[in-house]
Amino acid sequence: MNASFATLYVNGNGTLTRTEAYLSLPRLIKACAKSSALSPGSQLHAISVKLELCSDVFVQTALLSFYSSFGYLDVALQLFDRMPQRNLVAWTAAIDACLRSDEPHAALSLFVEMRESSVVPDTFSLVSFLSACSSLCALDLGRGAHAHLSKTGTELTPFLGTALVDMYCKCGSVDDAVKMAEVVLDRIVAQEQPEGGTSHYLIMSNMYKDAGFRKKTAELRTRVGRKPKGRSWIEIAGKMHQFGVGFDVFSHPMWKEIKTILDEIARKEGNQTSEQLDNIEPVS
């Protein structure tokens, strides 16, 4: 679903039933947020009011995230305050809205209020809490969250572990950050092949580098191994052609024709291609 569909939806709202709106509004509002479509999203809000969906937690959570994505934190929190019932997703959305608006104190206050309401945090809400701790350099709070994770046996996913490392780094506790990084990396190695995903390795590598641990950075990059070369495929006249980096530029039988077409496209776009094409080489 996208914002264009949402506009069509708004224009035809006279025939909507409450059930139809209940099922489709959250996704449409989310699409408007992703497309930066403020007007259609606001009209969807009006439809939710008209159809008496103001008490529905899913619709209201979608609206909360929608308005916060445009920087309207006050409106987002008003929607949150008016929710008769709040689930974990709603709480997390409100906390993230505060963080998005650079209000970490408000985010921490909401997290505390959530815990006082007996709502058990999940990985996403804990990562948001750690992000707020990082912004405020609140090391004691961050350590408290870490202790809570250990006490409750919460699974230390790479996502959550990386947030802990980031928190310790930004709060100035480098030793704790390094210890946590080692734990996280061991988990990553156990869960995935190096070629299956290197994003967590790269995050850790950058953190080691920022902290001045050059030896650790080098060891980590060696541990990851060499990243596979990028490749692309295209089908022409029923035959599959493959292109990659680092192969013989003259190895493809149609390379001259292909390069001529690329040069023509680039010329029309007003780009210089000599340097760029040096990195686009045919494989087969």
C-alpha atoms as an extended CHARMM CRD file, in Angstrom:
* protein
*
       284  EXT
         1         1  MET       CA              0.0000000000        0.0000000000        0.0000000000  PROA      1               0.0000000000
         2         2  ASN       CA              1.2100000000        3.5120000000       -0.7470000000  PROA      2               0.0000000000
         3         3  ALA       CA              0.1180000000        7.1110000000       -0.3430000000  PROA      3               0.0000000000
         4         4  SER       CA             -1.5600000000        7.1820000000       -3.7710000000  PROA      4               0.0000000000
         5         5  PHE       CA             -3.7990000000        4.3060000000       -2.7670000000  PROA      5               0.0000000000
         6         6  ALA       CA             -4.5010000000        6.0800000000        0.5060000000  PROA      6               0.0000000000
         7         7  THR       CA             -5.6740000000        9.1310000000       -1.4570000000  PROA      7               0.0000000000
         8         8  LEU       CA             -8.0690000000        6.9770000000       -3.4810000000  PROA      8               0.0000000000
         9         9  TYR       CA             -9.2400000000        5.4370000000       -0.2300000000  PROA      9               0.0000000000
        10        10  VAL       CA             -9.9270000000        8.8740000000        1.2530000000  PROA      10              0.0000000000
        11        11  ASN       CA            -11.8470000000       10.0210000000       -1.8190000000  PROA      11              0.0000000000
        12        12  GLY       CA            -14.1290000000        7.0080000000       -1.6510000000  PROA      12              0.0000000000
        13        13  ASN       CA            -14.6500000000        6.9150000000        2.1010000000  PROA      13              0.0000000000
        14        14  GLY       CA            -18.3990000000        7.3630000000        1.8760000000  PROA      14              0.0000000000
        15        15  THR       CA            -18.8810000000        3.6570000000        1.1690000000  PROA      15              0.0000000000
        16        16  LEU       CA            -16.5570000000        2.3520000000        3.8740000000  PROA      16              0.0000000000
        17        17  THR       CA            -17.8460000000        0.1890000000        6.6630000000  PROA      17              0.0000000000
        18        18  ARG       CA            -16.3720000000        0.3730000000       10.1320000000  PROA      18              0.0000000000
        19        19  THR       CA            -14.9400000000       -3.1290000000        9.7770000000  PROA      19              0.0000000000
        20        20  GLU       CA            -13.2360000000       -2.2650000000        6.4820000000  PROA      20              0.0000000000
        21        21  ALA       CA            -11.7070000000        0.8380000000        8.0150000000  PROA      21              0.0000000000
        22        22  TYR       CA            -10.5790000000       -1.0780000000       11.1010000000  PROA      22              0.0000000000
        23        23  LEU       CA             -8.7170000000       -3.6040000000        8.9480000000  PROA      23              0.0000000000
        24        24  SER       CA             -7.1270000000       -1.2220000000        6.4510000000  PROA      24              0.0000000000
        25        25  LEU       CA             -6.5190000000        2.0910000000        8.2260000000  PROA      25              0.0000000000
        26        26  PRO       CA             -3.3520000000        1.1210000000       10.1620000000  PROA      26              0.0000000000
        27        27  ARG       CA             -1.5640000000       -0.0230000000        7.0030000000  PROA      27              0.0000000000
        28        28  LEU       CA             -2.6970000000        2.9960000000        5.0150000000  PROA      28              0.0000000000
        29        29  ILE       CA             -1.5910000000        5.4180000000        7.7210000000  PROA      29              0.0000000000
        30        30  LYS       CA              1.7950000000        3.6900000000        7.8550000000  PROA      30              0.0000000000
        31        31  ALA       CA              2.0820000000        4.0330000000        4.0700000000  PROA      31              0.0000000000
        32        32  CYS       CA              1.3940000000        7.7650000000        4.3450000000  PROA      32              0.0000000000
        33        33  ALA       CA              4.1340000000        8.1110000000        6.9610000000  PROA      33              0.0000000000
        34        34  LYS       CA              6.6540000000        6.3110000000        4.7620000000  PROA      34              0.0000000000
        35        35  SER       CA              5.6750000000        8.4360000000        1.7600000000  PROA      35              0.0000000000
        36        36  SER       CA              5.6950000000       11.7180000000        3.7330000000  PROA      36              0.0000000000
        37        37  ALA       CA              2.0650000000       12.1980000000        2.6940000000  PROA      37              0.0000000000
        38        38  LEU       CA              0.7520000000       14.4640000000        5.4490000000  PROA      38              0.0000000000
        39        39  SER       CA             -2.5540000000       15.4840000000        3.8610000000  PROA      39              0.0000000000
        40        40  PRO       CA             -3.8710000000       11.9710000000        3.0170000000  PROA      40              0.0000000000
        41        41  GLY       CA             -2.7620000000       10.7440000000        6.4420000000  PROA      41              0.0000000000
        42        42  SER       CA             -4.5780000000       13.5820000000        8.1880000000  PROA      42              0.0000000000
        43        43  GLN       CA             -7.7140000000       12.7650000000        6.2250000000  PROA      43              0.0000000000
        44        44  LEU       CA             -7.4120000000        9.1350000000        7.2850000000  PROA      44              0.0000000000
        45        45  HSD       CA             -7.3030000000       10.4240000000       10.8510000000  PROA      45              0.0000000000
        46        46  ALA       CA            -10.5600000000       12.2770000000       10.1940000000  PROA      46              0.0000000000
        47        47  ILE       CA            -12.0980000000        9.0790000000        8.8360000000  PROA      47              0.0000000000
        48        48  SER       CA            -11.0930000000        7.2060000000       11.9970000000  PROA      48              0.0000000000
        49        49  VAL       CA            -12.8650000000        9.8570000000       14.0870000000  PROA      49              0.0000000000
        50        50  LYS       CA            -15.9560000000        9.7160000000       11.8780000000  PROA      50              0.0000000000
        51        51  LEU       CA            -16.1420000000        5.9310000000       12.2070000000  PROA      51              0.0000000000
        52        52  GLU       CA            -15.5270000000        6.0660000000       15.9780000000  PROA      52              0.0000000000
        53        53  LEU       CA            -12.1820000000        4.2670000000       15.8770000000  PROA      53              0.0000000000
        54        54  CYS       CA            -10.5080000000        6.6890000000       18.2910000000  PROA      54              0.0000000000
        55        55  SER       CA            -10.3450000000        4.0210000000       20.9660000000  PROA      55              0.0000000000
        56        56  ASP       CA             -8.7820000000        1.3620000000       18.7320000000  PROA      56              0.0000000000
        57        57  VAL       CA             -5.1820000000        0.8410000000       19.8330000000  PROA      57              0.0000000000
        58        58  PHE       CA             -3.9500000000       -0.2670000000       16.3970000000  PROA      58              0.0000000000
        59        59  VAL       CA             -5.3690000000        2.7210000000       14.5250000000  PROA      59              0.0000000000
        60        60  GLN       CA             -4.2450000000        5.1590000000       17.1990000000  PROA      60              0.0000000000
        61        61  THR       CA             -0.7380000000        3.6860000000       17.3590000000  PROA      61              0.0000000000
        62        62  ALA       CA             -0.4270000000        4.0580000000       13.5900000000  PROA      62              0.0000000000
        63        63  LEU       CA             -1.5300000000        7.6950000000       13.8850000000  PROA      63              0.0000000000
        64        64  LEU       CA              0.9070000000        8.2770000000       16.7480000000  PROA      64              0.0000000000
        65        65  SER       CA              3.8230000000        7.0670000000       14.6200000000  PROA      65              0.0000000000
        66        66  PHE       CA              2.4900000000        8.9970000000       11.6220000000  PROA      66              0.0000000000
        67        67  TYR       CA              2.4240000000       12.3770000000       13.3790000000  PROA      67              0.0000000000
        68        68  SER       CA              5.7620000000       11.8150000000       15.1150000000  PROA      68              0.0000000000
        69        69  SER       CA              7.3810000000       11.1200000000       11.7370000000  PROA      69              0.0000000000
        70        70  PHE       CA              6.4740000000       14.6980000000       10.7620000000  PROA      70              0.0000000000
        71        71  GLY       CA              7.8020000000       16.1220000000       14.0380000000  PROA      71              0.0000000000
        72        72  TYR       CA              4.3930000000       16.6450000000       15.6550000000  PROA      72              0.0000000000
        73        73  LEU       CA              5.3450000000       15.1090000000       18.9860000000  PROA      73              0.0000000000
        74        74  ASP       CA              2.6540000000       17.0000000000       20.9300000000  PROA      74              0.0000000000
        75        75  VAL       CA             -0.0810000000       15.6030000000       18.6910000000  PROA      75              0.0000000000
        76        76  ALA       CA              1.4100000000       12.1150000000       18.8920000000  PROA      76              0.0000000000
        77        77  LEU       CA              1.5140000000       12.1530000000       22.6910000000  PROA      77              0.0000000000
        78        78  GLN       CA             -2.0290000000       13.5430000000       22.8810000000  PROA      78              0.0000000000
        79        79  LEU       CA             -3.2000000000       10.5250000000       20.9060000000  PROA      79              0.0000000000
        80        80  PHE       CA             -1.2580000000        8.2740000000       23.2550000000  PROA      80              0.0000000000
        81        81  ASP       CA             -2.7230000000        9.9080000000       26.3700000000  PROA      81              0.0000000000
        82        82  ARG       CA             -6.2590000000        9.4190000000       25.0400000000  PROA      82              0.0000000000
        83        83  MET       CA             -5.8440000000        5.6760000000       24.4550000000  PROA      83              0.0000000000
        84        84  PRO       CA             -8.1290000000        3.8360000000       26.8910000000  PROA      84              0.0000000000
        85        85  GLN       CA             -5.8930000000        0.7690000000       26.6060000000  PROA      85              0.0000000000
        86        86  ARG       CA             -2.2180000000        0.6820000000       25.6920000000  PROA      86              0.0000000000
        87        87  ASN       CA             -0.3820000000       -2.4110000000       24.5700000000  PROA      87              0.0000000000
        88        88  LEU       CA              3.3830000000       -2.8640000000       24.3070000000  PROA      88              0.0000000000
        89        89  VAL       CA              3.4250000000       -1.6930000000       20.6870000000  PROA      89              0.0000000000
        90        90  ALA       CA              1.7090000000        1.5750000000       21.6420000000  PROA      90              0.0000000000
        91        91  TRP       CA              4.1450000000        2.2050000000       24.4930000000  PROA      91              0.0000000000
        92        92  THR       CA              7.1480000000        1.4980000000       22.2700000000  PROA      92              0.0000000000
        93        93  ALA       CA              5.7850000000        3.7620000000       19.5270000000  PROA      93              0.0000000000
        94        94  ALA       CA              5.3910000000        6.6110000000       22.0400000000  PROA      94              0.0000000000
        95        95  ILE       CA              8.9180000000        6.0950000000       23.3770000000  PROA      95              0.0000000000
        96        96  ASP       CA             10.3390000000        6.0380000000       19.8490000000  PROA      96              0.0000000000
        97        97  ALA       CA              8.3930000000        9.2060000000       19.0290000000  PROA      97              0.0000000000
        98        98  CYS       CA             10.1750000000       10.9990000000       21.8770000000  PROA      98              0.0000000000
        99        99  LEU       CA             13.5560000000        9.7360000000       20.7380000000  PROA      99              0.0000000000
       100       100  ARG       CA             12.8280000000       10.7840000000       17.1530000000  PROA      100             0.0000000000
       101       101  SER       CA             12.0850000000       14.2910000000       18.4140000000  PROA      101             0.0000000000
       102       102  ASP       CA             15.3010000000       14.3490000000       20.4730000000  PROA      102             0.0000000000
       103       103  GLU       CA             13.4750000000       14.1330000000       23.8040000000  PROA      103             0.0000000000
       104       104  PRO       CA             15.3340000000       11.3420000000       25.6400000000  PROA      104             0.0000000000
       105       105  HSD       CA             14.1230000000       12.4940000000       29.0840000000  PROA      105             0.0000000000
       106       106  ALA       CA             10.5170000000       12.0860000000       27.9460000000  PROA      106             0.0000000000
       107       107  ALA       CA             11.3860000000        8.6860000000       26.4800000000  PROA      107             0.0000000000
       108       108  LEU       CA             12.8280000000        7.5040000000       29.7880000000  PROA      108             0.0000000000
       109       109  SER       CA              9.8020000000        8.8050000000       31.6930000000  PROA      109             0.0000000000
       110       110  LEU       CA              7.4720000000        6.8730000000       29.4070000000  PROA      110             0.0000000000
       111       111  PHE       CA              9.5290000000        3.7110000000       29.8300000000  PROA      111             0.0000000000
       112       112  VAL       CA              9.3140000000        4.0170000000       33.6250000000  PROA      112             0.0000000000
       113       113  GLU       CA              5.5620000000        4.6370000000       33.3660000000  PROA      113             0.0000000000
       114       114  MET       CA              5.2280000000        1.5850000000       31.1340000000  PROA      114             0.0000000000
       115       115  ARG       CA              6.9820000000       -0.6120000000       33.6950000000  PROA      115             0.0000000000
       116       116  GLU       CA              4.7880000000        0.7970000000       36.4730000000  PROA      116             0.0000000000
       117       117  SER       CA              1.7880000000       -0.2430000000       34.3690000000  PROA      117             0.0000000000
       118       118  SER       CA              3.0630000000       -3.8420000000       34.5230000000  PROA      118             0.0000000000
       119       119  VAL       CA              3.8160000000       -3.9480000000       30.7950000000  PROA      119             0.0000000000
       120       120  VAL       CA              6.7920000000       -6.2260000000       30.1570000000  PROA      120             0.0000000000
       121       121  PRO       CA              9.3060000000       -4.7090000000       27.7050000000  PROA      121             0.0000000000
       122       122  ASP       CA             10.4770000000       -6.6240000000       24.6510000000  PROA      122             0.0000000000
       123       123  THR       CA             13.6810000000       -6.3190000000       22.6370000000  PROA      123             0.0000000000
       124       124  PHE       CA             12.4740000000       -3.2720000000       20.7130000000  PROA      124             0.0000000000
       125       125  SER       CA             11.3790000000       -1.2900000000       23.7610000000  PROA      125             0.0000000000
       126       126  LEU       CA             14.6040000000       -2.1990000000       25.5720000000  PROA      126             0.0000000000
       127       127  VAL       CA             16.6780000000       -0.9960000000       22.6260000000  PROA      127             0.0000000000
       128       128  SER       CA             14.7280000000        2.2780000000       22.6970000000  PROA      128             0.0000000000
       129       129  PHE       CA             15.4160000000        2.5930000000       26.4250000000  PROA      129             0.0000000000
       130       130  LEU       CA             19.1390000000        1.9840000000       25.8770000000  PROA      130             0.0000000000
       131       131  SER       CA             19.1350000000        4.5780000000       23.1060000000  PROA      131             0.0000000000
       132       132  ALA       CA             17.7200000000        7.1300000000       25.5540000000  PROA      132             0.0000000000
       133       133  CYS       CA             20.3960000000        6.1770000000       28.0920000000  PROA      133             0.0000000000
       134       134  SER       CA             23.0430000000        6.6890000000       25.4140000000  PROA      134             0.0000000000
       135       135  SER       CA             21.7140000000       10.1440000000       24.5600000000  PROA      135             0.0000000000
       136       136  LEU       CA             21.7800000000       11.1980000000       28.2230000000  PROA      136             0.0000000000
       137       137  CYS       CA             25.0100000000        9.3710000000       29.1280000000  PROA      137             0.0000000000
       138       138  ALA       CA             22.9370000000        7.6900000000       31.8470000000  PROA      138             0.0000000000
       139       139  LEU       CA             25.3690000000        4.8760000000       32.6000000000  PROA      139             0.0000000000
       140       140  ASP       CA             23.7100000000        3.7360000000       35.8370000000  PROA      140             0.0000000000
       141       141  LEU       CA             20.3440000000        3.3560000000       34.1320000000  PROA      141             0.0000000000
       142       142  GLY       CA             21.9460000000        1.4930000000       31.2470000000  PROA      142             0.0000000000
       143       143  ARG       CA             23.7320000000       -0.8570000000       33.6150000000  PROA      143             0.0000000000
       144       144  GLY       CA             20.4660000000       -1.4000000000       35.4440000000  PROA      144             0.0000000000
       145       145  ALA       CA             18.8280000000       -2.4270000000       32.1830000000  PROA      145             0.0000000000
       146       146  HSD       CA             21.7190000000       -4.7870000000       31.4480000000  PROA      146             0.0000000000
       147       147  ALA       CA             21.3600000000       -6.3470000000       34.9040000000  PROA      147             0.0000000000
       148       148  HSD       CA             17.6230000000       -6.7490000000       34.3160000000  PROA      148             0.0000000000
       149       149  LEU       CA             18.3260000000       -8.5990000000       31.0650000000  PROA      149             0.0000000000
       150       150  SER       CA             20.6860000000      -10.9860000000       32.8090000000  PROA      150             0.0000000000
       151       151  LYS       CA             18.3070000000      -11.5380000000       35.7310000000  PROA      151             0.0000000000
       152       152  THR       CA             15.2750000000      -12.2730000000       33.5650000000  PROA      152             0.0000000000
       153       153  GLY       CA             17.1850000000      -14.4140000000       31.0740000000  PROA      153             0.0000000000
       154       154  THR       CA             16.2260000000      -12.2070000000       28.1340000000  PROA      154             0.0000000000
       155       155  GLU       CA             17.8120000000      -13.4490000000       24.9130000000  PROA      155             0.0000000000
       156       156  LEU       CA             20.7630000000      -11.2940000000       23.9450000000  PROA      156             0.0000000000
       157       157  THR       CA             20.1010000000      -10.8420000000       20.2360000000  PROA      157             0.0000000000
       158       158  PRO       CA             22.6980000000       -9.0540000000       18.0640000000  PROA      158             0.0000000000
       159       159  PHE       CA             20.2360000000       -6.1500000000       17.8510000000  PROA      159             0.0000000000
       160       160  LEU       CA             20.0090000000       -5.8120000000       21.6250000000  PROA      160             0.0000000000
       161       161  GLY       CA             23.6800000000       -6.5520000000       22.2060000000  PROA      161             0.0000000000
       162       162  THR       CA             24.7470000000       -3.8680000000       19.7580000000  PROA      162             0.0000000000
       163       163  ALA       CA             22.5350000000       -1.3750000000       21.6120000000  PROA      163             0.0000000000
       164       164  LEU       CA             24.2920000000       -2.2930000000       24.8720000000  PROA      164             0.0000000000
       165       165  VAL       CA             27.7170000000       -1.8290000000       23.2970000000  PROA      165             0.0000000000
       166       166  ASP       CA             26.6500000000        1.5280000000       21.8950000000  PROA      166             0.0000000000
       167       167  MET       CA             25.3140000000        2.5920000000       25.2940000000  PROA      167             0.0000000000
       168       168  TYR       CA             28.5290000000        1.6940000000       27.1050000000  PROA      168             0.0000000000
       169       169  CYS       CA             30.6440000000        3.4400000000       24.4550000000  PROA      169             0.0000000000
       170       170  LYS       CA             28.6500000000        6.6710000000       24.5470000000  PROA      170             0.0000000000
       171       171  CYS       CA             28.5580000000        6.6450000000       28.3450000000  PROA      171             0.0000000000
       172       172  GLY       CA             32.3550000000        6.3870000000       28.4520000000  PROA      172             0.0000000000
       173       173  SER       CA             32.5870000000        2.8640000000       29.8550000000  PROA      173             0.0000000000
       174       174  VAL       CA             34.9700000000        1.5030000000       27.2210000000  PROA      174             0.0000000000
       175       175  ASP       CA             35.9660000000       -1.6390000000       29.1460000000  PROA      175             0.0000000000
       176       176  ASP       CA             32.3230000000       -2.6810000000       29.5000000000  PROA      176             0.0000000000
       177       177  ALA       CA             31.7590000000       -1.9050000000       25.8190000000  PROA      177             0.0000000000
       178       178  VAL       CA             34.6540000000       -4.1480000000       24.7590000000  PROA      178             0.0000000000
       179       179  LYS       CA             33.5080000000       -7.0030000000       27.0230000000  PROA      179             0.0000000000
       180       180  MET       CA             29.9750000000       -6.7230000000       25.6950000000  PROA      180             0.0000000000
       181       181  ALA       CA             31.2290000000       -6.5680000000       22.1170000000  PROA      181             0.0000000000
       182       182  GLU       CA             33.0970000000       -9.8450000000       22.5530000000  PROA      182             0.0000000000
       183       183  VAL       CA             29.9530000000      -11.5270000000       23.8640000000  PROA      183             0.0000000000
       184       184  VAL       CA             27.8730000000      -10.1820000000       20.9860000000  PROA      184             0.0000000000
       185       185  LEU       CA             30.4140000000      -11.2420000000       18.3690000000  PROA      185             0.0000000000
       186       186  ASP       CA             30.5310000000      -14.7700000000       19.7620000000  PROA      186             0.0000000000
       187       187  ARG       CA             26.7390000000      -14.9170000000       19.4490000000  PROA      187             0.0000000000
       188       188  ILE       CA             26.8820000000      -13.6340000000       15.8730000000  PROA      188             0.0000000000
       189       189  VAL       CA             29.5360000000      -16.1630000000       14.8690000000  PROA      189             0.0000000000
       190       190  ALA       CA             27.4300000000      -18.9590000000       16.3590000000  PROA      190             0.0000000000
       191       191  GLN       CA             24.2620000000      -17.8330000000       14.5750000000  PROA      191             0.0000000000
       192       192  GLU       CA             25.3640000000      -16.9030000000       11.0620000000  PROA      192             0.0000000000
       193       193  GLN       CA             28.0100000000      -17.5140000000        8.4240000000  PROA      193             0.0000000000
       194       194  PRO       CA             30.3330000000      -14.5540000000        7.7900000000  PROA      194             0.0000000000
       195       195  GLU       CA             29.1020000000      -14.2350000000        4.2180000000  PROA      195             0.0000000000
       196       196  GLY       CA             25.4810000000      -14.3560000000        5.3960000000  PROA      196             0.0000000000
       197       197  GLY       CA             25.5160000000      -10.9190000000        6.9870000000  PROA      197             0.0000000000
       198       198  THR       CA             28.3140000000       -8.5750000000        8.0100000000  PROA      198             0.0000000000
       199       199  SER       CA             26.3540000000       -5.5900000000        9.3220000000  PROA      199             0.0000000000
       200       200  HSD       CA             26.9370000000       -6.4120000000       13.0010000000  PROA      200             0.0000000000
       201       201  TYR       CA             30.6410000000       -6.9930000000       12.3630000000  PROA      201             0.0000000000
       202       202  LEU       CA             30.8970000000       -3.5980000000       10.6970000000  PROA      202             0.0000000000
       203       203  ILE       CA             29.1540000000       -1.8890000000       13.6140000000  PROA      203             0.0000000000
       204       204  MET       CA             31.5060000000       -3.5200000000       16.0990000000  PROA      204             0.0000000000
       205       205  SER       CA             34.5210000000       -2.7460000000       13.9400000000  PROA      205             0.0000000000
       206       206  ASN       CA             33.6090000000        0.9360000000       13.8430000000  PROA      206             0.0000000000
       207       207  MET       CA             33.1010000000        0.9940000000       17.6070000000  PROA      207             0.0000000000
       208       208  TYR       CA             36.5250000000       -0.5500000000       18.1970000000  PROA      208             0.0000000000
       209       209  LYS       CA             38.0250000000        2.0080000000       15.8320000000  PROA      209             0.0000000000
       210       210  ASP       CA             36.2960000000        4.9520000000       17.5570000000  PROA      210             0.0000000000
       211       211  ALA       CA             37.5010000000        3.7070000000       20.9410000000  PROA      211             0.0000000000
       212       212  GLY       CA             41.0920000000        3.5380000000       19.6830000000  PROA      212             0.0000000000
       213       213  PHE       CA             41.4130000000       -0.2660000000       19.7030000000  PROA      213             0.0000000000
       214       214  ARG       CA             43.2520000000       -0.6290000000       16.3970000000  PROA      214             0.0000000000
       215       215  LYS       CA             44.4230000000       -4.1620000000       17.0780000000  PROA      215             0.0000000000
       216       216  LYS       CA             40.8710000000       -5.2580000000       17.9170000000  PROA      216             0.0000000000
       217       217  THR       CA             39.6300000000       -3.6060000000       14.7300000000  PROA      217             0.0000000000
       218       218  ALA       CA             42.1730000000       -5.4750000000       12.6090000000  PROA      218             0.0000000000
       219       219  GLU       CA             41.4050000000       -8.7900000000       14.3300000000  PROA      219             0.0000000000
       220       220  LEU       CA             37.6940000000       -8.3230000000       13.7780000000  PROA      220             0.0000000000
       221       221  ARG       CA             38.0440000000       -7.5210000000       10.0900000000  PROA      221             0.0000000000
       222       222  THR       CA             40.2070000000      -10.6090000000        9.6400000000  PROA      222             0.0000000000
       223       223  ARG       CA             37.5680000000      -12.6120000000       11.4810000000  PROA      223             0.0000000000
       224       224  VAL       CA             34.8640000000      -11.4640000000        9.0780000000  PROA      224             0.0000000000
       225       225  GLY       CA             36.8540000000      -12.5160000000        6.0560000000  PROA      225             0.0000000000
       226       226  ARG       CA             36.7660000000      -11.0420000000        2.5990000000  PROA      226             0.0000000000
       227       227  LYS       CA             33.4020000000       -9.7320000000        1.4530000000  PROA      227             0.0000000000
       228       228  PRO       CA             32.1410000000      -11.3940000000       -1.7340000000  PROA      228             0.0000000000
       229       229  LYS       CA             32.4240000000       -9.1880000000       -4.7940000000  PROA      229             0.0000000000
       230       230  GLY       CA             29.2640000000       -7.4890000000       -5.9370000000  PROA      230             0.0000000000
       231       231  ARG       CA             27.5640000000       -8.9650000000       -8.9880000000  PROA      231             0.0000000000
       232       232  SER       CA             24.5750000000       -8.2230000000      -11.1840000000  PROA      232             0.0000000000
       233       233  TRP       CA             22.6400000000      -10.3290000000      -13.6640000000  PROA      233             0.0000000000
       234       234  ILE       CA             20.5960000000       -9.4200000000      -16.7380000000  PROA      234             0.0000000000
       235       235  GLU       CA             18.7460000000      -11.5770000000      -19.2620000000  PROA      235             0.0000000000
       236       236  ILE       CA             19.1490000000      -10.6600000000      -22.9560000000  PROA      236             0.0000000000
       237       237  ALA       CA             17.4910000000      -12.7050000000      -25.6930000000  PROA      237             0.0000000000
       238       238  GLY       CA             17.0280000000      -15.6800000000      -23.4220000000  PROA      238             0.0000000000
       239       239  LYS       CA             20.6440000000      -15.6970000000      -22.2130000000  PROA      239             0.0000000000
       240       240  MET       CA             21.7470000000      -14.7280000000      -18.7140000000  PROA      240             0.0000000000
       241       241  HSD       CA             24.6770000000      -12.2920000000      -18.4880000000  PROA      241             0.0000000000
       242       242  GLN       CA             26.6180000000      -11.7060000000      -15.2880000000  PROA      242             0.0000000000
       243       243  PHE       CA             28.6780000000       -8.6510000000      -14.3330000000  PROA      243             0.0000000000
       244       244  GLY       CA             31.0030000000       -8.1660000000      -11.3910000000  PROA      244             0.0000000000
       245       245  VAL       CA             33.9730000000       -6.2710000000      -10.0060000000  PROA      245             0.0000000000
       246       246  GLY       CA             37.5790000000       -7.3260000000      -10.5410000000  PROA      246             0.0000000000
       247       247  PHE       CA             37.2750000000       -9.4370000000      -13.6920000000  PROA      247             0.0000000000
       248       248  ASP       CA             38.8080000000       -9.0420000000      -17.1520000000  PROA      248             0.0000000000
       249       249  VAL       CA             37.1030000000       -6.0560000000      -18.7500000000  PROA      249             0.0000000000
       250       250  PHE       CA             37.3510000000       -7.6020000000      -22.2210000000  PROA      250             0.0000000000
       251       251  SER       CA             36.0950000000      -11.0790000000      -21.3000000000  PROA      251             0.0000000000
       252       252  HSD       CA             32.4590000000      -10.5360000000      -22.2780000000  PROA      252             0.0000000000
       253       253  PRO       CA             31.7540000000      -10.9950000000      -26.0140000000  PROA      253             0.0000000000
       254       254  MET       CA             29.2750000000       -8.0730000000      -26.0400000000  PROA      254             0.0000000000
       255       255  TRP       CA             31.2790000000       -5.7040000000      -23.8500000000  PROA      255             0.0000000000
       256       256  LYS       CA             31.8830000000       -3.1190000000      -26.5930000000  PROA      256             0.0000000000
       257       257  GLU       CA             28.1670000000       -2.9110000000      -27.3980000000  PROA      257             0.0000000000
       258       258  ILE       CA             27.2610000000       -2.7360000000      -23.7140000000  PROA      258             0.0000000000
       259       259  LYS       CA             29.8200000000       -0.0100000000      -23.0260000000  PROA      259             0.0000000000
       260       260  THR       CA             28.5440000000        2.0050000000      -26.0020000000  PROA      260             0.0000000000
       261       261  ILE       CA             24.9910000000        1.8930000000      -24.6270000000  PROA      261             0.0000000000
       262       262  LEU       CA             26.1700000000        2.8430000000      -21.1330000000  PROA      262             0.0000000000
       263       263  ASP       CA             28.1700000000        5.7510000000      -22.5610000000  PROA      263             0.0000000000
       264       264  GLU       CA             25.1110000000        6.9830000000      -24.4520000000  PROA      264             0.0000000000
       265       265  ILE       CA             22.8780000000        6.7700000000      -21.3730000000  PROA      265             0.0000000000
       266       266  ALA       CA             25.4540000000        8.6080000000      -19.2820000000  PROA      266             0.0000000000
       267       267  ARG       CA             25.9130000000       11.2610000000      -21.9810000000  PROA      267             0.0000000000
       268       268  LYS       CA             22.1830000000       11.9960000000      -21.9530000000  PROA      268             0.0000000000
       269       269  GLU       CA             22.2920000000       12.2480000000      -18.1650000000  PROA      269             0.0000000000
       270       270  GLY       CA             25.2680000000       14.6090000000      -18.3670000000  PROA      270             0.0000000000
       271       271  ASN       CA             27.6500000000       12.3080000000      -16.4730000000  PROA      271             0.0000000000
       272       272  GLN       CA             31.2980000000       11.5060000000      -17.0840000000  PROA      272             0.0000000000
       273       273  THR       CA             31.6360000000        7.7280000000      -17.3170000000  PROA      273             0.0000000000
       274       274  SER       CA             35.2920000000        6.9450000000      -17.8180000000  PROA      274             0.0000000000
       275       275  GLU       CA             36.0460000000        6.4690000000      -14.1270000000  PROA      275             0.0000000000
       276       276  GLN       CA             32.7360000000        4.8320000000      -13.2160000000  PROA      276             0.0000000000
       277       277  LEU       CA             32.9200000000        2.2620000000      -16.0080000000  PROA      277             0.0000000000
       278       278  ASP       CA             36.3430000000        1.1370000000      -14.8440000000  PROA      278             0.0000000000
       279       279  ASN       CA             34.5320000000       -0.4410000000      -11.8920000000  PROA      279             0.0000000000
       280       280  ILE       CA             31.7910000000       -2.1170000000      -13.9660000000  PROA      280             0.0000000000
       281       281  GLU       CA             33.3420000000       -5.1930000000      -15.4700000000  PROA      281             0.0000000000
       282       282  PRO       CA             31.7350000000       -8.2040000000      -17.1820000000  PROA      282             0.0000000000
       283       283  VAL       CA             32.0490000000      -11.6970000000      -15.8070000000  PROA      283             0.0000000000
       284       284  SER       CA             30.3260000000      -13.7850000000      -18.4390000000  PROA      284             0.0000000000
